[in-house]
Amino acid sequence: MAAPGLRIATINHDMYDRHTTYTYGKVLVKKNAWLGMGCTICPGVTIGKYAVVAAGAVVTKDVPDYAVVGGVPAKVIKMLDPDQMKD
């Protein structure tokens, strides 16, 4: 599920050669992940299955399965119980 204002970035500028070199990274969003309003997913990040990304979060690192993350940069706030998940 993706809320309005979601940004998924797959390209970035090289820090040293800012005008001509770009870096790329695939973004993978796994089964039943929930991406909150206005969050940003940076290049090279994987969002785990059933993970929740809070509104406005900036995700710079992989998010584990069943994790709830939030903040800038996003950090794990809590882990969801896989046994409680309903499809």
N, C-alpha and C positions, 0 to 999 in steps of 0.2 A: 504494500500500500504506500502510495506516495502523496503527500499533502502538497497544496499549492506553494509555489516559490522555491521548491527544491532545486538545488544546483549540484550537478555532477560534473566535475572537472576531470578531463583526461589528458590535458596538456598544461605545461608550465614553462616558464622561461628558465634558462640556465642562469645560475647566480653570477657567473663570471663573464659569460658572453651573452649578455642580455638582449642584444638586438638581432642576433642571427641564429642562435642555437636554442632549440626547444627540447624539452624532455617529455616523454609520454608515459602514461601508466593506465592500464586497463582497470576499470572499476567493476566489481562483481557484487551483485546483491542476491543473496540466497533466498530460499523458500520462506514465504510469509514474513519477511522483514517489514518493519513499519518505519517509514522515514517521515519525520515531523516537518511541520511548516517552516520554510525558510532555512532548512539545514543545508550545509555544504559538505559534499563528499569529495575529498581530494584525490588526485591521481594515485593509482596503485593500491587502493584500499579495497578490502573485501568486507562486506557486511554479512555476518553469520545468519543462519536460519533462525527465525523467530526473534531476532534482535529488534530492539526499539531504539531509534535515534531521536532524542528530544528536539523540540522546535528550537531553531536558532543555533544548534550545535555545529561545530566545525570538526569533521572527522578526518584526522590526519594519519591514523593507524588502524589496522584491522580491528574489527569488532567481533568478539567471540559469539558463538551460537548462544542464544537465550540471554544475552546481556542487554541491559538498559544503559545507554550512554547519554551524556549531556555535557554542555559547557564548551568553552573555547580555550584550548583544544578539548575535544570530547574525552571524557574519562568514564570508566565503568562506575555507575551509581549503585546498581544491584544486579543480581542474577535472578532470572525467572526459573521457576520449577518446571522442567520439561514434562513431568507427569501431570501437570495441571492444564497443559495446552489442549485446546479444542480447535479442530480444523474447520 
